Amino acid sequence: MEKSTDIELYLISGFLGSGKTTFLKKMLKEDACGRTGVIVNEFGRESVDGKILERDGVQLVELSNGSIFCACLKPNFVKSLVAFLSQPVDRLFVEASGMADPSSMEKLLEELTPLLQKNRELPRKYRYMGAVCIVDAGHFLGLSEFLNPVISQVRKSSLVIMNKIDTVTEKGREMVRSRIREINPEAAIVETSYADIPQEQLRTYLHGEVPFVEESQNKTSNRPFGGSLYMPSFAGDMDVEGFLRAIAPRMIRMKGFFYKGKQLYYADCVGEDIRIEPTDIDAEELANEIVLIASTGEDQTAFLEENMRRFFGEDLSRVIFLPN
């Protein structure tokens, strides 16, 4: 029997900081032949996750500043899917933005039809395997009480990876499991500490589109306040960590790179949980840039200006904030 030339398509969702990039890094590590493609969807203007995922042999496309399920990025997403059909890949992972409210992937694939008709030389098609949702066990209960994207991501997935279980007690784990089952009783649940699940297991748990399908609620009008802080190079000699801790109470997610002396650091913040560590990632063009998303849609510019002056002693002519 002739081997299928279809490309396996996986949708990876999960709220900000849940472990999607860690999961993808493990999937790529298992791919010894380098025949896996990745589309990274970033909420901010620049793709920090894309920079972390870069490695030799990976076909990587970055779609930034919005959700692929929102009208603002959907056309580019569909075009990227078409482009991958002519690439030497067997699998394509789509990492949705942490703020994404996934719509029907099958409907999106239907939108490929007219584009394929324009280019009949493309010999392949996609086989949608299903959606994997990664949840942060330590933050999921609170987030699921007030953020619709968190609920939608679980509801529209066949497999939920309950990640970071080492951060909660057994009682806490059971509460998270119960909440996941309440939202999606049919989903398989796998518990991990570092999003560590063998790629072969995905085929066991995934079964294409889930029965619950509705239009995405991602719209430009309901996006939370967010953007990119472009700090001058001198900021690396100042208290960048103190600045991040000061603004964290109003943020649900911050990440980016900054210099401290000559060493490049990576900041990964979920709520007020802040992780800062040295890195050897080649991200010089993203240094001194922090992507952030606030917990509400209220304008936080004045709050950011106040803290930038407090920690950096400079006005916004040298410290720039570009909202989404």
C-alpha positions as CSV (number, residue, x, y, z in Angstrom):
1,M,0.0,0.0,0.0
2,E,1.3,3.4,-0.9
3,K,2.2,5.6,2.1
4,S,-0.2,8.5,2.6
5,T,1.3,11.9,1.7
6,D,-1.2,13.7,3.9
7,I,0.2,16.1,6.5
8,E,-0.9,15.5,10.0
9,L,-2.2,18.7,11.5
10,Y,-2.3,19.3,15.2
11,L,-3.7,22.3,17.0
12,I,-2.0,23.2,20.3
13,S,-3.9,25.6,22.6
14,G,-3.4,26.6,26.2
15,F,-3.5,29.8,28.2
16,L,-0.4,32.1,28.5
17,G,2.4,30.3,30.3
18,S,0.8,26.9,30.4
19,G,3.7,25.1,28.7
20,K,2.9,25.1,25.0
21,T,6.4,26.0,23.9
22,T,7.9,23.4,26.2
23,F,5.6,20.8,24.7
24,L,6.6,21.8,21.2
25,K,10.3,21.7,22.0
26,K,9.8,18.1,23.1
27,M,7.9,17.2,20.0
28,L,10.6,18.6,17.8
29,K,13.3,16.8,19.8
30,E,11.6,13.5,19.0
31,D,11.7,14.3,15.3
32,A,15.1,13.0,14.2
33,C,14.4,13.5,10.5
34,G,13.4,17.2,10.8
35,R,10.1,16.7,9.0
36,T,7.9,18.7,11.4
37,G,6.6,22.2,10.7
38,V,5.4,24.7,13.2
39,I,3.2,27.8,12.9
40,V,3.6,30.0,16.0
41,N,0.8,32.4,16.7
42,E,1.8,35.2,19.1
43,F,-0.4,37.8,20.7
44,G,2.3,40.5,20.6
45,R,4.0,42.2,17.7
46,E,7.1,39.9,17.9
47,S,7.2,36.2,18.4
48,V,9.2,35.4,21.5
49,D,8.1,31.7,21.3
50,G,9.3,31.5,17.7
51,K,12.8,32.6,18.7
52,I,12.9,29.9,21.5
53,L,11.7,27.2,19.0
54,E,14.2,27.9,16.3
55,R,16.6,25.1,15.4
56,D,18.1,23.6,12.4
57,G,15.7,21.7,10.1
58,V,12.5,23.2,11.5
59,Q,10.1,24.8,9.1
60,L,8.8,27.7,11.2
61,V,6.2,30.4,10.4
62,E,5.4,33.2,12.9
63,L,2.0,35.0,12.9
64,S,2.0,37.8,15.4
65,N,-0.2,40.6,16.9
66,G,-3.5,38.8,17.1
67,S,-5.2,35.4,17.0
68,I,-5.3,33.2,14.0
69,F,-9.0,32.7,14.7
70,C,-9.7,36.4,14.5
71,A,-10.5,38.1,11.2
72,C,-7.3,40.1,11.5
73,L,-5.0,37.1,11.1
74,K,-7.2,34.3,9.6
75,P,-6.3,35.1,5.9
76,N,-2.6,34.9,6.7
77,F,-3.1,31.7,8.6
78,V,-4.9,30.0,5.7
79,K,-2.2,31.2,3.3
80,S,0.5,29.7,5.6
81,L,-1.4,26.4,5.6
82,V,-1.4,26.4,1.8
83,A,2.3,27.2,1.7
84,F,3.2,24.2,4.0
85,L,1.5,21.8,1.5
86,S,4.5,22.2,-0.8
87,Q,7.1,21.8,2.0
88,P,8.8,18.5,3.0
89,V,7.0,18.0,6.3
90,D,4.9,15.1,7.6
91,R,3.5,16.9,10.6
92,L,2.4,20.5,11.3
93,F,1.9,21.8,14.8
94,V,-0.1,25.0,15.1
95,E,0.6,26.8,18.4
96,A,-2.4,29.1,18.9
97,S,-2.0,32.3,20.9
98,G,-2.6,31.9,24.6
99,M,-5.5,34.3,24.3
100,A,-7.1,32.4,21.4
101,D,-10.7,31.2,21.4
102,P,-10.4,28.4,18.9
103,S,-13.1,28.1,16.2
104,S,-13.7,25.1,14.0
105,M,-10.4,23.9,12.5
106,E,-12.4,21.9,9.9
107,K,-14.1,25.0,8.7
108,L,-10.7,26.7,8.3
109,L,-9.5,23.8,6.3
110,E,-12.5,24.1,4.0
111,E,-11.3,27.7,3.3
112,L,-8.2,26.1,1.7
113,T,-10.3,24.7,-1.2
114,P,-10.5,27.8,-3.4
115,L,-6.8,28.4,-2.9
116,L,-5.9,24.9,-3.8
117,Q,-8.0,25.2,-7.0
118,K,-5.7,28.0,-8.0
119,N,-2.7,25.9,-7.6
120,R,-3.5,22.3,-8.8
121,E,0.2,21.3,-8.6
122,L,0.0,20.9,-4.8
123,P,-0.3,17.1,-4.4
124,R,-1.1,16.9,-0.7
125,K,-3.8,17.7,1.8
126,Y,-4.1,17.9,5.6
127,R,-5.4,15.3,7.9
128,Y,-6.6,17.1,11.0
129,M,-5.6,15.0,14.0
130,G,-7.3,17.1,16.7
131,A,-6.7,19.7,19.4
132,V,-4.4,19.4,22.4
133,C,-5.0,21.9,25.2
134,I,-2.3,22.4,27.9
135,V,-3.4,23.8,31.2
136,D,-1.3,25.2,34.1
137,A,-2.5,23.2,37.1
138,G,-1.4,25.9,39.4
139,H,-3.4,28.7,37.8
140,F,-6.2,27.0,35.8
141,L,-8.9,27.1,38.5
142,G,-8.7,30.9,38.9
143,L,-8.3,31.7,35.2
144,S,-11.3,29.5,34.2
145,E,-13.6,31.5,36.5
146,F,-13.3,34.7,34.5
147,L,-11.6,34.1,31.1
148,N,-13.7,32.7,28.3
149,P,-10.7,31.7,26.1
150,V,-9.5,29.3,28.9
151,I,-12.9,27.5,28.9
152,S,-13.1,27.4,25.1
153,Q,-9.7,25.9,24.7
154,V,-10.5,23.0,27.0
155,R,-14.0,22.6,25.5
156,K,-12.8,22.3,22.0
157,S,-9.9,19.8,22.7
158,S,-9.8,16.0,22.6
159,L,-6.7,15.9,24.8
160,V,-6.0,18.1,27.9
161,I,-2.5,18.0,29.2
162,M,-2.7,19.0,32.9
163,N,0.8,20.4,33.2
164,K,2.9,21.6,36.2
165,I,1.3,19.1,38.5
166,D,4.4,19.4,40.8
167,T,3.1,22.9,41.8
168,V,-0.1,21.7,43.4
169,T,-1.2,19.3,46.1
170,E,-3.1,16.1,45.3
171,K,-6.3,17.8,46.5
172,G,-5.5,20.6,44.1
173,R,-5.0,18.2,41.2
174,E,-8.3,16.6,41.8
175,M,-10.0,20.0,41.8
176,V,-8.4,20.8,38.5
177,R,-9.4,17.4,37.1
178,S,-13.0,18.0,38.2
179,R,-13.1,21.4,36.6
180,I,-11.7,20.1,33.3
181,R,-14.3,17.3,33.3
182,E,-17.0,19.8,34.1
183,I,-16.0,21.8,31.0
184,N,-15.3,18.9,28.7
185,P,-16.4,15.4,30.0
186,E,-15.2,13.7,26.9
187,A,-11.6,14.9,26.9
188,A,-8.7,12.6,27.8
189,I,-6.6,14.0,30.6
190,V,-2.9,13.4,30.9
191,E,-0.9,14.7,33.9
192,T,2.6,16.0,33.4
193,S,5.2,18.2,35.1
194,Y,7.0,19.5,32.0
195,A,4.5,18.8,29.2
196,D,6.3,15.6,28.6
197,I,4.1,13.2,26.5
198,P,5.4,10.9,23.8
199,Q,4.4,12.0,20.3
200,E,2.9,8.6,19.6
201,Q,0.5,9.0,22.4
202,L,-1.1,11.9,20.6
203,R,-2.6,9.6,18.0
204,T,-4.1,7.5,20.8
205,Y,-6.1,10.4,22.3
206,L,-6.8,12.6,19.3
207,H,-9.8,12.0,17.0
208,G,-10.2,15.1,14.9
209,E,-12.8,17.8,15.5
210,V,-14.6,17.6,18.8
211,P,-18.5,17.7,18.6
212,F,-18.7,21.1,20.3
213,V,-18.1,23.6,17.5
214,E,-18.9,27.3,17.5
215,E,-17.4,30.5,16.0
216,S,-14.5,32.0,17.8
217,Q,-15.2,34.9,20.1
218,N,-11.8,36.5,19.3
219,K,-12.5,40.0,18.1
220,T,-10.4,43.2,17.9
221,S,-13.0,44.8,20.2
222,N,-12.6,42.4,23.1
223,R,-8.8,42.1,23.1
224,P,-7.2,42.8,26.5
225,F,-4.7,45.6,26.9
226,G,-1.3,44.6,25.8
227,G,1.8,45.4,23.8
228,S,5.5,45.6,23.7
229,L,7.9,47.5,25.9
230,Y,11.0,48.6,24.0
231,M,13.5,49.6,26.6
232,P,16.9,51.3,25.8
233,S,20.1,49.3,26.1
234,F,21.0,51.1,29.4
235,A,18.0,49.4,31.1
236,G,20.1,46.2,31.4
237,D,22.2,48.0,34.0
238,M,19.1,48.8,36.0
239,D,16.5,46.9,38.0
240,V,14.5,45.3,35.2
241,E,13.4,42.5,37.5
242,G,12.1,45.0,40.1
243,F,10.2,46.8,37.3
244,L,8.6,43.5,36.2
245,R,7.6,42.7,39.8
246,A,6.1,46.1,40.2
247,I,3.8,45.9,37.2
248,A,3.0,42.1,37.6
249,P,-0.1,42.6,39.7
250,R,-2.0,44.1,36.7
251,M,-0.6,41.6,34.2
252,I,-1.6,38.1,33.3
253,R,1.5,37.4,31.1
254,M,4.9,39.0,30.4
255,K,7.8,37.5,28.5
256,G,10.8,38.7,26.7
257,F,14.6,39.2,26.7
258,F,16.8,41.8,28.3
259,Y,20.5,42.3,29.0
260,K,22.0,42.5,32.5
261,G,25.5,43.6,31.8
262,K,26.7,41.5,28.8
263,Q,24.5,38.5,29.7
264,L,21.2,38.1,28.0
265,Y,18.3,37.0,30.2
266,Y,14.8,35.5,29.4
267,A,11.9,36.6,31.5
268,D,8.8,34.4,31.7
269,C,6.1,35.7,33.9
270,V,2.6,34.3,34.6
271,G,0.7,36.6,36.9
272,E,3.0,37.3,39.8
273,D,5.0,34.1,39.2
274,I,8.2,35.5,37.7
275,R,11.0,33.3,36.3
276,I,14.1,35.0,35.1
277,E,17.1,33.1,33.9
278,P,20.2,33.5,31.7
279,T,20.0,32.3,28.1
280,D,22.2,31.6,25.2
281,I,19.4,32.0,22.6
282,D,20.4,34.1,19.7
283,A,17.8,36.9,20.3
284,E,19.8,40.1,20.1
285,E,17.2,41.7,17.9
286,L,14.6,41.1,20.6
287,A,16.7,42.2,23.5
288,N,15.3,44.8,25.9
289,E,11.8,44.1,24.6
290,I,9.1,42.7,26.9
291,V,5.7,41.6,25.5
292,L,2.9,42.0,28.1
293,I,-0.8,41.4,28.4
294,A,-2.9,43.0,31.1
295,S,-5.7,41.2,33.1
296,T,-8.3,43.6,31.7
297,G,-9.0,45.7,28.6
298,E,-8.4,48.9,30.6
299,D,-5.7,51.2,29.3
300,Q,-2.6,50.7,31.5
301,T,-0.3,53.2,29.7
302,A,-0.2,55.7,32.7
303,F,0.6,52.9,35.1
304,L,3.4,51.7,32.9
305,E,4.8,55.2,32.4
306,E,4.8,55.8,36.1
307,N,6.8,52.6,36.8
308,M,9.2,53.1,33.9
309,R,10.1,56.6,35.3
310,R,10.4,55.1,38.7
311,F,12.8,52.3,37.7
312,F,14.5,53.8,34.7
313,G,14.4,57.5,35.4
314,E,13.7,58.3,31.7
315,D,10.7,59.7,29.9
316,L,8.9,57.8,27.0
317,S,11.1,59.5,24.4
318,R,13.6,56.8,25.3
319,V,11.4,54.1,26.8
320,I,8.7,53.2,24.3
321,F,5.5,51.3,24.7
322,L,3.7,50.1,21.6
323,P,0.2,48.8,22.4
324,N,-1.4,46.1,20.2
